[in-house]
Amino acid sequence: MVIVMLFTGRVTAEACTAAVISGKATPDGRPMIWKHRDSNYPQNAIRYFGDGKYASIGLINSADKEGEAIWAGYNSAGFAIINTASYNLLALDDTIDLKDREGILMRQALQQCATVEEFEEFLKKAPKPLGVEANFGVIDARGGAAWFETDHFTFTKLDVTDPSIAPQGYLVHTNFSFTGDPSRGAGHIRFNTAQNLFFQASQQGNLTVRWILQEASRSLWHSLTGVDLEQSDLQAGTQHFVHFTDFIPRHSSSSSVVIQGVTPGEEVALTTMWTILGFPLTSVTFPLWLEGGQQQPSLVTTDENGVAPLCEKSLKLKERLFPIQQNYGGNYIDVTSLVNRNGTGILQQLKPLEDEIFERSFRKQEAWRKNKERSCEIPAFTNELNELITERYLTMFGL
């Protein structure tokens, strides 16, 4: 896999696991998009954008000082977008030099699109070649939900609200396109893992924000080998390394985001961007709202060092899981530092904190759905979470 990194913060070789879920498949009728991001750039942050027809918030690479690219985000019209890289749409002998513009395209789409249909028109009218090879997942405030498998010149729309295309009301993507060359692509094991997990959750009526971020994004089950690291039952205090590739969370995982939309007719401002910033196994969910404007929480925005503090804390904890310094070290995780029979693993210590974040946030969401006076409450509430997370990371991990 070729890696190309530019000083703008753009990264190729993105290898993500994602899903578009229509409101038909969720218990509360709200559509969602999920992106578990794998990237060669571990430092991620959240940024508010006030330019364009619509304001937006999005996930960026921290080094992208100008905010050229967004890797997941939503705007003030309730339009939300994610992507996964595809490796089977372009011809093997493709010679077009313009590449790796997926994040730029998503930034532009958030500036000007309000609906799935407008995004489709945006793709049709955008100057070609697009410089992309990707699956773009989108939802809107009218209940629209779709994937667009897209290359330099063409795209195929997969309408997730159409039972003939998505009979369960959702579609998972990794790093191949259904309309591409079936002999190529990547991420097939992760795709099978996510498919199995989503089907089980769907049958149980449990396709929720919380389930996606706590169970799918952090699944330690490997669908090919059948190994489930969470069942290791190892004693704390002694290192136990296992091979750690092709799980949904990987050494290269840099964030996980669920953008929860609204039901048709509901206030667009209630759209919520649930964000695990940094390495998902060592970070916690932080709910974000565009209505907070420039006052996004300090833990998830870049500081004077150019990094988001929550992301930085998660990466320091990640070092405890992957202590081998040689170049192969990322393939081997110390399971006992993550989960163990004593309940002292990093993931186990973080769960009560994240459970508290979810419970507090759900209560706020319910209150705000009944009371429109939110604009002053959102910064105050996210500041509470900011302080809670800061205090707990210091107490539990000295960070």
C-alpha angles and dihedrals in degrees: 000000000000117000121206120179124182126193090248088072096252113145133192128199091060108174110186140163115221147159141197112213121191122216088252089071100046126082093234098040094245117132120231141191122205129197123181099192123214112186143157087233109074098181107087130168143176122249135186118222121199099176128093128041090302130035116232147178121220149171112257140174105261092231091058093098095171094048094236096154136040120196098190130358152124137228141220091270090061093252113142132186141188135165145203123204114249123211102188108055104075120067115258089241094050108149102183109126096203105094145142096040097132094112092047091050091051091050090053093046092054090052094057115013126090102170143026088255092054090051089053089053089046090057092047094051100037115111112266139265091048094197093228141113104184153116110244117201119200141175132180140197092261094064096266117150127171149143123228115202100205140184134168096296111007143039140191120216118218108195107211091195090062110093091207089061101031108020092177093046097251140073126205123209134186124163104321133064124233089225094048134087105305092209092062139048134081141247097055095142092049088048092054091047093051092044091054093046094046093048092053092047091047092053089051094047089243106124094132137142091252095050093049095050099038101035110022100035091044099037111143092190119112111208095203100049097027090229116149110191092192088069093054093110093199126166116253119242101049125080117243116183124200132178108267114194134120095021115127089252108054138173087264095053109124105172145342125220135186116188108200113202131200135258116259108281094018118121110278089217089072091070106121130205107207105198133190099192117202127000104000095217092057102033136068136229118270118189114219133191129198089218087072086072116186090350096085113153117281092229092065101037126074117275131202089289092056095248135100108249095222091051090048092050091050092051092052089053090046088061088063090057094046105035096153106107099196118101092261092054094100090066093063126063127191098234096192091060088055103040131355141162091261093061093236099115118122093249091049093050092049097049098078089050092050092045088056091049091052094047094048091046095049090053090051092048091053092048093048092050087062098036122050094197095098108120095088093038098054097067090044092051096045088048088056089054090045091057093043094053093043092052095046095048089051093048097044102035109012091244 
